[in-house]
Amino acid sequence: MPMIKPVSELRNYPDVLKNVKVGHPVYLTKNGTGRYVLIDIEDYSVVEAAGRLSFELMRGRTSGETDGWISKEDMRAHFGERAHV
């Protein structure tokens, strides 16, 4: 069950931080509306890595659509060479 607290609870931040655990963020509301999320640094690293991966995939797709796609054989040769370095 998600942990949801009003942002005013941060006045007693040690208690709020005790509730932040890996895989269990604390959602903070302001005026009854979700506004902030406190997450464990390990979870943040995963979110950050997913964002970087998504960005790189988008760059690859854009490159393929604008510059053209490479053949399967060229792709295998490229990664085959890199794997043996």
C-alpha positions in Angstrom: 0.0 0.0 0.0 1.5 3.4 -1.0 2.6 5.7 1.8 0.9 9.1 1.2 1.5 12.0 3.5 0.8 15.8 3.4 3.9 17.8 2.7 3.4 19.5 6.1 4.7 16.2 7.6 8.2 17.2 6.5 8.3 19.3 9.7 9.0 16.0 11.3 11.2 14.8 8.5 13.0 12.0 10.4 9.7 10.1 10.7 8.9 10.6 7.1 12.4 9.5 6.0 12.1 6.3 8.1 9.2 5.3 5.7 11.3 5.6 2.6 12.7 2.2 1.6 13.8 0.5 -1.6 10.7 -0.1 -3.6 8.5 1.9 -1.3 8.5 5.6 -2.1 6.6 8.2 0.1 4.2 10.4 -1.9 3.7 13.9 -0.6 0.6 15.9 -1.2 0.1 19.7 -1.2 -3.4 20.9 -0.8 -4.7 17.4 -1.2 -3.0 16.9 -4.6 0.0 14.7 -5.3 3.1 16.9 -5.6 6.3 15.2 -4.6 7.8 11.7 -4.2 10.6 10.7 -1.9 12.5 7.7 -3.1 15.5 5.7 -2.0 18.8 6.5 -3.8 18.9 2.9 -5.2 15.4 3.4 -6.8 16.6 6.8 -8.1 19.5 5.2 -9.8 17.2 2.8 -11.6 14.9 5.6 -12.7 17.9 7.6 -13.9 19.3 4.6 -15.9 15.9 3.9 -17.5 15.7 7.6 -18.6 19.2 7.4 -20.1 18.3 4.1 -21.9 15.1 5.6 -23.2 17.0 8.7 -24.5 19.6 6.5 -26.3 16.9 4.3 -27.8 15.1 7.4 -29.1 18.4 8.7 -30.6 18.9 5.4 -32.3 15.5 5.3 -33.8 15.7 8.9 -34.9 19.1 8.2 -36.5 17.6 5.1 -38.3 14.7 7.1 -39.6 16.7 10.1 -40.8 20.0 8.4 -41.9 18.7 5.0 -42.9 18.8 1.6 -41.1 21.7 -0.8 -41.4 21.3 -4.3 -42.5 21.2 -7.2 -40.1 24.5 -8.5 -41.5 26.2 -5.1 -40.9 24.8 -5.0 -37.4 26.0 -8.5 -36.5 29.5 -7.7 -38.0 29.7 -4.4 -35.9 28.7 -6.0 -32.6 30.6 -9.2 -33.4 33.8 -7.2 -33.8 33.2 -5.2 -30.6 32.5 -8.4 -28.7 35.9 -9.8 -29.7 38.0 -6.7 -28.8 
